[in-house]
Amino acid sequence: MAVPKRRTSKARQGKRRSHHHLKTRQNTYCTRCGEPVRPHFVCSNCGWLNSQAREAILIEEEEEGS
Ligand SMILES: [Zn+2]
């Protein structure tokens, strides 16, 4: 099994981990209720999908049909 020859210094360890941060990704808002939503995802608050303003899946309608 491969074993490290030298221990990783704190400086080198910090340089490696400098890339570990997460990027903010959510930057859109629901056009129907204004809640922050991820792009191409159905709104968790009202069920609105605004991908090119084509589809709308309403929670109330799903409940009535089932
Ligand atoms: Zn919504």
N, CA, C, O and the ligand as a Tripos MOL2 file, in Angstrom:
@<TRIPOS>MOLECULE
protein
  265   263    67     0     0
PROTEIN
NO_CHARGES

@<TRIPOS>ATOM
      1 N           0.8300   -1.1900    0.0000 N.3       1 MET1
      2 CA          0.0000    0.0000    0.0000 C.3       1 MET1
      3 C           0.8650    1.2400    0.0000 C.2       1 MET1
      4 O           1.8880    1.2960    0.6830 O.2       1 MET1
      5 N           0.4600    2.2190   -0.7550 N.am      2 ALA2
      6 CA          1.2380    3.4590   -0.8510 C.3       2 ALA2
      7 C           1.1300    4.2430    0.4440 C.2       2 ALA2
      8 O           0.0490    4.3970    1.0130 O.2       2 ALA2
      9 N           2.2730    4.7330    0.8960 N.am      3 VAL3
     10 CA          2.3140    5.4990    2.1440 C.3       3 VAL3
     11 C           2.9730    6.8520    1.8690 C.2       3 VAL3
     12 O           3.9860    6.8910    1.1720 O.2       3 VAL3
     13 N           2.4440    7.9530    2.3850 N.am      4 PRO4
     14 CA          3.0650    9.2570    2.1540 C.3       4 PRO4
     15 C           4.4700    9.3100    2.7480 C.2       4 PRO4
     16 O           4.6980    8.8760    3.8770 O.2       4 PRO4
     17 N           5.4080    9.8520    1.9670 N.am      5 LYS5
     18 CA          6.7960    9.9190    2.4220 C.3       5 LYS5
     19 C           6.9850   11.0290    3.4540 C.2       5 LYS5
     20 O           7.7030   10.8750    4.4420 O.2       5 LYS5
     21 N           6.3090   12.1620    3.1910 N.am      6 ARG6
     22 CA          6.4050   13.3050    4.1000 C.3       6 ARG6
     23 C           5.0050   13.6570    4.5930 C.2       6 ARG6
     24 O           4.0090   13.4760    3.8910 O.2       6 ARG6
     25 N           4.9640   14.1590    5.8070 N.am      7 ARG7
     26 CA          3.6560   14.6120    6.2850 C.3       7 ARG7
     27 C           3.3020   15.9270    5.5980 C.2       7 ARG7
     28 O           4.1730   16.7500    5.3170 O.2       7 ARG7
     29 N           1.9960   16.1120    5.3320 N.am      8 THR8
     30 CA          1.5350   17.3240    4.6610 C.3       8 THR8
     31 C           1.5820   18.4930    5.6370 C.2       8 THR8
     32 O           0.9970   18.4390    6.7190 O.2       8 THR8
     33 N           2.2800   19.5380    5.2440 N.am      9 SER9
     34 CA          2.3680   20.7170    6.1010 C.3       9 SER9
     35 C           1.0180   21.4290    6.1590 C.2       9 SER9
     36 O           0.1660   21.2390    5.2900 O.2       9 SER9
     37 N           0.8380   22.2400    7.1800 N.am     10 LYS10
     38 CA         -0.4330   22.9630    7.3220 C.3      10 LYS10
     39 C          -0.6520   23.9260    6.1720 C.2      10 LYS10
     40 O          -1.7850   24.1600    5.7520 O.2      10 LYS10
     41 N           0.4600   24.4960    5.6560 N.am     11 ALA11
     42 CA          0.3320   25.4290    4.5300 C.3      11 ALA11
     43 C          -0.1650   24.6950    3.2920 C.2      11 ALA11
     44 O          -1.0670   25.1720    2.6030 O.2      11 ALA11
     45 N           0.4230   23.5350    3.0100 N.am     12 ARG12
     46 CA          0.0340   22.7740    1.8260 C.3      12 ARG12
     47 C          -1.3930   22.2360    1.9720 C.2      12 ARG12
     48 O          -2.1700   22.2100    1.0180 O.2      12 ARG12
     49 N          -1.7060   21.8150    3.1840 N.am     13 GLN13
     50 CA         -3.0610   21.3240    3.4690 C.3      13 GLN13
     51 C          -4.0940   22.4280    3.2500 C.2      13 GLN13
     52 O          -5.1710   22.1960    2.7010 O.2      13 GLN13
     53 N          -3.7340   23.6470    3.6990 N.am     14 GLY14
     54 CA         -4.6440   24.7680    3.5180 C.3      14 GLY14
     55 C          -4.8110   25.1440    2.0650 C.2      14 GLY14
     56 O          -5.9020   25.5320    1.6450 O.2      14 GLY14
     57 N          -3.7260   25.0320    1.2750 N.am     15 LYS15
     58 CA         -3.8060   25.3330   -0.1480 C.3      15 LYS15
     59 C          -4.7290   24.3440   -0.8520 C.2      15 LYS15
     60 O          -5.5100   24.7250   -1.7240 O.2      15 LYS15
     61 N          -4.6350   23.0860   -0.4730 N.am     16 ARG16
     62 CA         -5.4930   22.0690   -1.0840 C.3      16 ARG16
     63 C          -6.9590   22.3390   -0.7180 C.2      16 ARG16
     64 O          -7.8540   22.2200   -1.5540 O.2      16 ARG16
     65 N          -7.1760   22.6990    0.5320 N.am     17 ARG17
     66 CA         -8.5590   22.8760    0.9930 C.3      17 ARG17
     67 C          -9.1360   24.2450    0.6160 C.2      17 ARG17
     68 O         -10.3070   24.5200    0.8810 O.2      17 ARG17
     69 N          -8.3370   25.0780    0.0140 N.am     18 SER18
     70 CA         -8.8470   26.3840   -0.4050 C.3      18 SER18
     71 C          -9.9090   26.2470   -1.4860 C.2      18 SER18
     72 O         -10.6640   27.1880   -1.7310 O.2      18 SER18
     73 N          -9.9800   25.0890   -2.1360 N.am     19 HIS19
     74 CA        -10.9730   24.8630   -3.1900 C.3      19 HIS19
     75 C         -12.2280   24.1750   -2.6520 C.2      19 HIS19
     76 O         -13.1550   23.9040   -3.4150 O.2      19 HIS19
     77 N         -12.2670   23.8950   -1.3680 N.am     20 HIS20
     78 CA        -13.3550   23.0810   -0.8270 C.3      20 HIS20
     79 C         -14.6400   23.8530   -0.5720 C.2      20 HIS20
     80 O         -15.6650   23.2580   -0.2370 O.2      20 HIS20
     81 N         -14.5980   25.1490   -0.7250 N.am     21 HIS21
     82 CA        -15.7860   25.9440   -0.4120 C.3      21 HIS21
     83 C         -16.8910   25.6630   -1.4270 C.2      21 HIS21
     84 O         -16.6200   25.2610   -2.5590 O.2      21 HIS21
     85 N         -18.1250   25.8770   -1.0170 N.am     22 LEU22
     86 CA        -19.2930   25.6640   -1.8690 C.3      22 LEU22
     87 C         -19.7090   26.9680   -2.5110 C.2      22 LEU22
     88 O         -19.5810   28.0450   -1.9280 O.2      22 LEU22
     89 N         -20.2100   26.8450   -3.7280 N.am     23 LYS23
     90 CA        -20.7030   28.0200   -4.4200 C.3      23 LYS23
     91 C         -22.1960   28.1720   -4.1580 C.2      23 LYS23
     92 O         -22.9220   27.1890   -4.0080 O.2      23 LYS23
     93 N         -22.6340   29.4200   -4.1080 N.am     24 THR24
     94 CA        -24.0710   29.6450   -4.0370 C.3      24 THR24
     95 C         -24.6660   29.3420   -5.4060 C.2      24 THR24
     96 O         -24.0830   29.7040   -6.4280 O.2      24 THR24
     97 N         -25.8120   28.6860   -5.4360 N.am     25 ARG25
     98 CA        -26.3160   28.2230   -6.7240 C.3      25 ARG25
     99 C         -27.7130   28.7560   -7.0160 C.2      25 ARG25
    100 O         -28.0500   28.9490   -8.1840 O.2      25 ARG25
    101 N         -28.5450   29.0020   -5.9940 N.am     26 GLN26
    102 CA        -29.9250   29.4050   -6.2340 C.3      26 GLN26
    103 C         -29.9630   30.8880   -6.5520 C.2      26 GLN26
    104 O         -29.4820   31.6980   -5.7600 O.2      26 GLN26
    105 N         -30.5160   31.2550   -7.6800 N.am     27 ASN27
    106 CA        -30.5610   32.6730   -8.0450 C.3      27 ASN27
    107 C         -31.8520   33.0500   -8.7620 C.2      27 ASN27
    108 O         -31.9120   34.1080   -9.3870 O.2      27 ASN27
    109 N         -32.8810   32.2190   -8.6890 N.am     28 THR28
    110 CA        -34.1460   32.5770   -9.3190 C.3      28 THR28
    111 C         -35.2680   32.5220   -8.2810 C.2      28 THR28
    112 O         -35.1310   31.9220   -7.2150 O.2      28 THR28
    113 N         -36.3700   33.1610   -8.6280 N.am     29 TYR29
    114 CA        -37.5040   33.2070   -7.7160 C.3      29 TYR29
    115 C         -38.7550   32.7790   -8.4740 C.2      29 TYR29
    116 O         -38.8940   33.0310   -9.6710 O.2      29 TYR29
    117 N         -39.6540   32.1330   -7.7540 N.am     30 CYS30
    118 CA        -40.9010   31.6750   -8.3480 C.3      30 CYS30
    119 C         -41.6880   32.8710   -8.8790 C.2      30 CYS30
    120 O         -41.8690   33.8730   -8.1880 O.2      30 CYS30
    121 N         -42.1470   32.7410  -10.1170 N.am     31 THR31
    122 CA        -42.8860   33.8500  -10.7160 C.3      31 THR31
    123 C         -44.3110   33.9220  -10.1780 C.2      31 THR31
    124 O         -45.0070   34.9190  -10.3730 O.2      31 THR31
    125 N         -44.7410   32.8600   -9.4980 N.am     32 ARG32
    126 CA        -46.1210   32.8090   -9.0220 C.3      32 ARG32
    127 C         -46.2350   33.2770   -7.5740 C.2      32 ARG32
    128 O         -47.1280   34.0560   -7.2390 O.2      32 ARG32
    129 N         -45.3190   32.7980   -6.7040 N.am     33 CYS33
    130 CA        -45.4420   33.1450   -5.2890 C.3      33 CYS33
    131 C         -44.2150   33.8800   -4.7560 C.2      33 CYS33
    132 O         -44.2370   34.3670   -3.6260 O.2      33 CYS33
    133 N         -43.1410   33.9690   -5.5510 N.am     34 GLY34
    134 CA        -41.9910   34.7480   -5.1370 C.3      34 GLY34
    135 C         -40.9940   34.0120   -4.2670 C.2      34 GLY34
    136 O         -39.9990   34.6010   -3.8440 O.2      34 GLY34
    137 N         -41.2360   32.7240   -3.9860 N.am     35 GLU35
    138 CA        -40.3020   31.9450   -3.1840 C.3      35 GLU35
    139 C         -39.0130   31.7030   -3.9800 C.2      35 GLU35
    140 O         -39.0710   31.5600   -5.2020 O.2      35 GLU35
    141 N         -37.8520   31.6540   -3.3130 N.am     36 PRO36
    142 CA        -36.6210   31.3070   -4.0290 C.3      36 PRO36
    143 C         -36.6480   29.8460   -4.4770 C.2      36 PRO36
    144 O         -36.8990   28.9490   -3.6720 O.2      36 PRO36
    145 N         -36.3920   29.6170   -5.7460 N.am     37 VAL37
    146 CA        -36.4180   28.2540   -6.2880 C.3      37 VAL37
    147 C         -35.1650   28.0220   -7.1180 C.2      37 VAL37
    148 O         -34.5750   28.9690   -7.6390 O.2      37 VAL37
    149 N         -34.7580   26.7650   -7.2420 N.am     38 ARG38
    150 CA        -33.6470   26.4020   -8.1090 C.3      38 ARG38
    151 C         -34.1390   26.3730   -9.5490 C.2      38 ARG38
    152 O         -35.2900   26.0130   -9.7980 O.2      38 ARG38
    153 N         -33.2980   26.7420  -10.4920 N.am     39 PRO39
    154 CA        -33.7040   26.7100  -11.8940 C.3      39 PRO39
    155 C         -34.0520   25.2900  -12.3350 C.2      39 PRO39
    156 O         -33.3700   24.3380  -11.9560 O.2      39 PRO39
    157 N         -35.0980   25.1460  -13.1270 N.am     40 HIS40
    158 CA        -35.5800   23.8830  -13.6880 C.3      40 HIS40
    159 C         -36.1600   22.9590  -12.6140 C.2      40 HIS40
    160 O         -36.3250   21.7610  -12.8450 O.2      40 HIS40
    161 N         -36.4710   23.5210  -11.4360 N.am     41 PHE41
    162 CA        -37.0770   22.7310  -10.3880 C.3      41 PHE41
    163 C         -38.4820   23.2570  -10.0960 C.2      41 PHE41
    164 O         -38.7510   24.4520  -10.2170 O.2      41 PHE41
    165 N         -39.3730   22.3390   -9.7100 N.am     42 VAL42
    166 CA        -40.7200   22.7450   -9.3490 C.3      42 VAL42
    167 C         -40.6690   23.4930   -8.0220 C.2      42 VAL42
    168 O         -39.9300   23.1130   -7.1140 O.2      42 VAL42
    169 N         -41.4500   24.5430   -7.9180 N.am     43 CYS43
    170 CA        -41.4930   25.3180   -6.6810 C.3      43 CYS43
    171 C         -42.0500   24.4570   -5.5520 C.2      43 CYS43
    172 O         -43.1050   23.8380   -5.6930 O.2      43 CYS43
    173 N         -41.3280   24.4240   -4.4240 N.am     44 SER44
    174 CA        -41.7620   23.5850   -3.3090 C.3      44 SER44
    175 C         -42.9230   24.2080   -2.5520 C.2      44 SER44
    176 O         -43.5930   23.5290   -1.7740 O.2      44 SER44
    177 N         -43.1650   25.4840   -2.7700 N.am     45 ASN45
    178 CA        -44.2310   26.1780   -2.0470 C.3      45 ASN45
    179 C         -45.5760   26.0610   -2.7580 C.2      45 ASN45
    180 O         -46.5900   25.7800   -2.1200 O.2      45 ASN45
    181 N         -45.5940   26.2770   -4.0870 N.am     46 CYS46
    182 CA        -46.8690   26.2900   -4.8000 C.3      46 CYS46
    183 C         -46.9140   25.2940   -5.9570 C.2      46 CYS46
    184 O         -47.9680   25.1370   -6.5730 O.2      46 CYS46
    185 N         -45.7990   24.6100   -6.2790 N.am     47 GLY47
    186 CA        -45.8300   23.6030   -7.3290 C.3      47 GLY47
    187 C         -45.7190   24.1600   -8.7220 C.2      47 GLY47
    188 O         -46.0090   23.4620   -9.6940 O.2      47 GLY47
    189 N         -45.3060   25.4020   -8.8380 N.am     48 TRP48
    190 CA        -45.2250   26.0530  -10.1450 C.3      48 TRP48
    191 C         -43.8980   25.7300  -10.8120 C.2      48 TRP48
    192 O         -42.8420   25.8540  -10.1930 O.2      48 TRP48
    193 N         -43.9510   25.3100  -12.0900 N.am     49 LEU49
    194 CA        -42.7290   25.0830  -12.8560 C.3      49 LEU49
    195 C         -42.6870   26.0790  -13.9920 C.2      49 LEU49
    196 O         -43.5630   26.0830  -14.8570 O.2      49 LEU49
    197 N         -41.6640   26.9310  -13.9920 N.am     50 ASN50
    198 CA        -41.6270   28.0160  -14.9620 C.3      50 ASN50
    199 C         -40.5220   27.8090  -16.0020 C.2      50 ASN50
    200 O         -39.8560   28.7640  -16.4020 O.2      50 ASN50
    201 N         -40.3260   26.5450  -16.4450 N.am     51 SER51
    202 CA        -39.3480   26.3120  -17.5010 C.3      51 SER51
    203 C         -39.9300   26.8000  -18.8160 C.2      51 SER51
    204 O         -40.8020   26.1440  -19.3880 O.2      51 SER51
    205 N         -39.4710   27.9180  -19.2950 N.am     52 GLN52
    206 CA        -39.9310   28.5530  -20.5220 C.3      52 GLN52
    207 C         -41.4350   28.8070  -20.4870 C.2      52 GLN52
    208 O         -42.0900   28.8630  -21.5280 O.2      52 GLN52
    209 N         -41.9700   28.9590  -19.2810 N.am     53 ALA53
    210 CA        -43.3830   29.2840  -19.0580 C.3      53 ALA53
    211 C         -44.3150   28.3080  -19.7720 C.2      53 ALA53
    212 O         -45.3320   28.7160  -20.3340 O.2      53 ALA53
    213 N         -43.9720   27.0310  -19.7510 N.am     54 ARG54
    214 CA        -44.7330   26.0520  -20.5200 C.3      54 ARG54
    215 C         -45.6330   25.1800  -19.6410 C.2      54 ARG54
    216 O         -46.7760   24.8960  -20.0020 O.2      54 ARG54
    217 N         -45.1110   24.7580  -18.4870 N.am     55 GLU55
    218 CA        -45.8650   23.7880  -17.7030 C.3      55 GLU55
    219 C         -46.2280   24.3570  -16.3400 C.2      55 GLU55
    220 O         -45.4770   25.1420  -15.7610 O.2      55 GLU55
    221 N         -47.3470   23.9660  -15.8520 N.am     56 ALA56
    222 CA        -47.7430   24.3230  -14.4960 C.3      56 ALA56
    223 C         -48.3730   23.1130  -13.8420 C.2      56 ALA56
    224 O         -49.4060   22.6230  -14.2980 O.2      56 ALA56
    225 N         -47.7540   22.6260  -12.7660 N.am     57 ILE57
    226 CA        -48.3010   21.5010  -12.0200 C.3      57 ILE57
    227 C         -48.7960   22.0530  -10.6930 C.2      57 ILE57
    228 O         -48.0010   22.3790   -9.8110 O.2      57 ILE57
    229 N         -50.0660   22.1530  -10.5620 N.am     58 LEU58
    230 CA        -50.6280   22.7520   -9.3610 C.3      58 LEU58
    231 C         -50.9160   21.6710   -8.3350 C.2      58 LEU58
    232 O         -51.4910   20.6320   -8.6580 O.2      58 LEU58
    233 N         -50.5080   21.9230   -7.0840 N.am     59 ILE59
    234 CA        -50.6600   20.9520   -6.0100 C.3      59 ILE59
    235 C         -52.1410   20.6920   -5.7380 C.2      59 ILE59
    236 O         -52.5440   19.5560   -5.4870 O.2      59 ILE59
    237 N         -52.9470   21.7550   -5.7910 N.am     60 GLU60
    238 CA        -54.3680   21.5940   -5.4790 C.3      60 GLU60
    239 C         -55.0520   20.6510   -6.4730 C.2      60 GLU60
    240 O         -55.9130   19.8540   -6.1020 O.2      60 GLU60
    241 N         -54.6480   20.7600   -7.7430 N.am     61 GLU61
    242 CA        -55.2490   19.9010   -8.7560 C.3      61 GLU61
    243 C         -54.8530   18.4430   -8.5830 C.2      61 GLU61
    244 O         -55.6610   17.5380   -8.7930 O.2      61 GLU61
    245 N         -53.5690   18.2200   -8.1890 N.am     62 GLU62
    246 CA        -53.1080   16.8470   -7.9640 C.3      62 GLU62
    247 C         -53.8810   16.1950   -6.8110 C.2      62 GLU62
    248 O         -54.2150   15.0120   -6.8680 O.2      62 GLU62
    249 N         -54.1520   16.9660   -5.7900 N.am     63 GLU63
    250 CA        -54.8690   16.4230   -4.6380 C.3      63 GLU63
    251 C         -56.3130   16.0860   -4.9870 C.2      63 GLU63
    252 O         -56.8690   15.1030   -4.4960 O.2      63 GLU63
    253 N         -56.9150   16.9140   -5.8430 N.am     64 GLU64
    254 CA        -58.3020   16.6490   -6.2350 C.3      64 GLU64
    255 C         -58.4020   15.3980   -7.1020 C.2      64 GLU64
    256 O         -59.3560   14.6300   -6.9750 O.2      64 GLU64
    257 N         -57.4140   15.1880   -7.9900 N.am     65 GLY65
    258 CA        -57.4650   14.0480   -8.9040 C.3      65 GLY65
    259 C         -57.2260   12.7270   -8.2110 C.2      65 GLY65
    260 O         -57.7930   11.7180   -8.6320 O.2      65 GLY65
    261 N         -56.4070   12.6820   -7.1580 N.am     66 SER66
    262 CA        -56.0630   11.4230   -6.5080 C.3      66 SER66
    263 C         -57.0800   10.9870   -5.4760 C.2      66 SER66
    264 O         -56.9140    9.9400   -4.8510 O.2      66 SER66
    265 ZN        -44.1040   29.1950   -6.0680 Zn       67 ZN67
@<TRIPOS>BOND
     1     1     2 1
     2     2     3 1
     3     3     4 2
     4     3     5 am
     5     5     6 1
     6     6     7 1
     7     7     8 2
     8     7     9 am
     9     9    10 1
    10    10    11 1
    11    11    12 2
    12    11    13 am
    13    13    14 1
    14    14    15 1
    15    15    16 2
    16    15    17 am
    17    17    18 1
    18    18    19 1
    19    19    20 2
    20    19    21 am
    21    21    22 1
    22    22    23 1
    23    23    24 2
    24    23    25 am
    25    25    26 1
    26    26    27 1
    27    27    28 2
    28    27    29 am
    29    29    30 1
    30    30    31 1
    31    31    32 2
    32    31    33 am
    33    33    34 1
    34    34    35 1
    35    35    36 2
    36    35    37 am
    37    37    38 1
    38    38    39 1
    39    39    40 2
    40    39    41 am
    41    41    42 1
    42    42    43 1
    43    43    44 2
    44    43    45 am
    45    45    46 1
    46    46    47 1
    47    47    48 2
    48    47    49 am
    49    49    50 1
    50    50    51 1
    51    51    52 2
    52    51    53 am
    53    53    54 1
    54    54    55 1
    55    55    56 2
    56    55    57 am
    57    57    58 1
    58    58    59 1
    59    59    60 2
    60    59    61 am
    61    61    62 1
    62    62    63 1
    63    63    64 2
    64    63    65 am
    65    65    66 1
    66    66    67 1
    67    67    68 2
    68    67    69 am
    69    69    70 1
    70    70    71 1
    71    71    72 2
    72    71    73 am
    73    73    74 1
    74    74    75 1
    75    75    76 2
    76    75    77 am
    77    77    78 1
    78    78    79 1
    79    79    80 2
    80    79    81 am
    81    81    82 1
    82    82    83 1
    83    83    84 2
    84    83    85 am
    85    85    86 1
    86    86    87 1
    87    87    88 2
    88    87    89 am
    89    89    90 1
    90    90    91 1
    91    91    92 2
    92    91    93 am
    93    93    94 1
    94    94    95 1
    95    95    96 2
    96    95    97 am
    97    97    98 1
    98    98    99 1
    99    99   100 2
   100    99   101 am
   101   101   102 1
   102   102   103 1
   103   103   104 2
   104   103   105 am
   105   105   106 1
   106   106   107 1
   107   107   108 2
   108   107   109 am
   109   109   110 1
   110   110   111 1
   111   111   112 2
   112   111   113 am
   113   113   114 1
   114   114   115 1
   115   115   116 2
   116   115   117 am
   117   117   118 1
   118   118   119 1
   119   119   120 2
   120   119   121 am
   121   121   122 1
   122   122   123 1
   123   123   124 2
   124   123   125 am
   125   125   126 1
   126   126   127 1
   127   127   128 2
   128   127   129 am
   129   129   130 1
   130   130   131 1
   131   131   132 2
   132   131   133 am
   133   133   134 1
   134   134   135 1
   135   135   136 2
   136   135   137 am
   137   137   138 1
   138   138   139 1
   139   139   140 2
   140   139   141 am
   141   141   142 1
   142   142   143 1
   143   143   144 2
   144   143   145 am
   145   145   146 1
   146   146   147 1
   147   147   148 2
   148   147   149 am
   149   149   150 1
   150   150   151 1
   151   151   152 2
   152   151   153 am
   153   153   154 1
   154   154   155 1
   155   155   156 2
   156   155   157 am
   157   157   158 1
   158   158   159 1
   159   159   160 2
   160   159   161 am
   161   161   162 1
   162   162   163 1
   163   163   164 2
   164   163   165 am
   165   165   166 1
   166   166   167 1
   167   167   168 2
   168   167   169 am
   169   169   170 1
   170   170   171 1
   171   171   172 2
   172   171   173 am
   173   173   174 1
   174   174   175 1
   175   175   176 2
   176   175   177 am
   177   177   178 1
   178   178   179 1
   179   179   180 2
   180   179   181 am
   181   181   182 1
   182   182   183 1
   183   183   184 2
   184   183   185 am
   185   185   186 1
   186   186   187 1
   187   187   188 2
   188   187   189 am
   189   189   190 1
   190   190   191 1
   191   191   192 2
   192   191   193 am
   193   193   194 1
   194   194   195 1
   195   195   196 2
   196   195   197 am
   197   197   198 1
   198   198   199 1
   199   199   200 2
   200   199   201 am
   201   201   202 1
   202   202   203 1
   203   203   204 2
   204   203   205 am
   205   205   206 1
   206   206   207 1
   207   207   208 2
   208   207   209 am
   209   209   210 1
   210   210   211 1
   211   211   212 2
   212   211   213 am
   213   213   214 1
   214   214   215 1
   215   215   216 2
   216   215   217 am
   217   217   218 1
   218   218   219 1
   219   219   220 2
   220   219   221 am
   221   221   222 1
   222   222   223 1
   223   223   224 2
   224   223   225 am
   225   225   226 1
   226   226   227 1
   227   227   228 2
   228   227   229 am
   229   229   230 1
   230   230   231 1
   231   231   232 2
   232   231   233 am
   233   233   234 1
   234   234   235 1
   235   235   236 2
   236   235   237 am
   237   237   238 1
   238   238   239 1
   239   239   240 2
   240   239   241 am
   241   241   242 1
   242   242   243 1
   243   243   244 2
   244   243   245 am
   245   245   246 1
   246   246   247 1
   247   247   248 2
   248   247   249 am
   249   249   250 1
   250   250   251 1
   251   251   252 2
   252   251   253 am
   253   253   254 1
   254   254   255 1
   255   255   256 2
   256   255   257 am
   257   257   258 1
   258   258   259 1
   259   259   260 2
   260   259   261 am
   261   261   262 1
   262   262   263 1
   263   263   264 2
@<TRIPOS>SUBSTRUCTURE
     1 MET1         2 RESIDUE 1 A MET
     2 ALA2         6 RESIDUE 1 A ALA
     3 VAL3        10 RESIDUE 1 A VAL
     4 PRO4        14 RESIDUE 1 A PRO
     5 LYS5        18 RESIDUE 1 A LYS
     6 ARG6        22 RESIDUE 1 A ARG
     7 ARG7        26 RESIDUE 1 A ARG
     8 THR8        30 RESIDUE 1 A THR
     9 SER9        34 RESIDUE 1 A SER
    10 LYS10       38 RESIDUE 1 A LYS
    11 ALA11       42 RESIDUE 1 A ALA
    12 ARG12       46 RESIDUE 1 A ARG
    13 GLN13       50 RESIDUE 1 A GLN
    14 GLY14       54 RESIDUE 1 A GLY
    15 LYS15       58 RESIDUE 1 A LYS
    16 ARG16       62 RESIDUE 1 A ARG
    17 ARG17       66 RESIDUE 1 A ARG
    18 SER18       70 RESIDUE 1 A SER
    19 HIS19       74 RESIDUE 1 A HIS
    20 HIS20       78 RESIDUE 1 A HIS
    21 HIS21       82 RESIDUE 1 A HIS
    22 LEU22       86 RESIDUE 1 A LEU
    23 LYS23       90 RESIDUE 1 A LYS
    24 THR24       94 RESIDUE 1 A THR
    25 ARG25       98 RESIDUE 1 A ARG
    26 GLN26      102 RESIDUE 1 A GLN
    27 ASN27      106 RESIDUE 1 A ASN
    28 THR28      110 RESIDUE 1 A THR
    29 TYR29      114 RESIDUE 1 A TYR
    30 CYS30      118 RESIDUE 1 A CYS
    31 THR31      122 RESIDUE 1 A THR
    32 ARG32      126 RESIDUE 1 A ARG
    33 CYS33      130 RESIDUE 1 A CYS
    34 GLY34      134 RESIDUE 1 A GLY
    35 GLU35      138 RESIDUE 1 A GLU
    36 PRO36      142 RESIDUE 1 A PRO
    37 VAL37      146 RESIDUE 1 A VAL
    38 ARG38      150 RESIDUE 1 A ARG
    39 PRO39      154 RESIDUE 1 A PRO
    40 HIS40      158 RESIDUE 1 A HIS
    41 PHE41      162 RESIDUE 1 A PHE
    42 VAL42      166 RESIDUE 1 A VAL
    43 CYS43      170 RESIDUE 1 A CYS
    44 SER44      174 RESIDUE 1 A SER
    45 ASN45      178 RESIDUE 1 A ASN
    46 CYS46      182 RESIDUE 1 A CYS
    47 GLY47      186 RESIDUE 1 A GLY
    48 TRP48      190 RESIDUE 1 A TRP
    49 LEU49      194 RESIDUE 1 A LEU
    50 ASN50      198 RESIDUE 1 A ASN
    51 SER51      202 RESIDUE 1 A SER
    52 GLN52      206 RESIDUE 1 A GLN
    53 ALA53      210 RESIDUE 1 A ALA
    54 ARG54      214 RESIDUE 1 A ARG
    55 GLU55      218 RESIDUE 1 A GLU
    56 ALA56      222 RESIDUE 1 A ALA
    57 ILE57      226 RESIDUE 1 A ILE
    58 LEU58      230 RESIDUE 1 A LEU
    59 ILE59      234 RESIDUE 1 A ILE
    60 GLU60      238 RESIDUE 1 A GLU
    61 GLU61      242 RESIDUE 1 A GLU
    62 GLU62      246 RESIDUE 1 A GLU
    63 GLU63      250 RESIDUE 1 A GLU
    64 GLU64      254 RESIDUE 1 A GLU
    65 GLY65      258 RESIDUE 1 A GLY
    66 SER66      262 RESIDUE 1 A SER
    67 ZN67       265 GROUP 0 **** ****
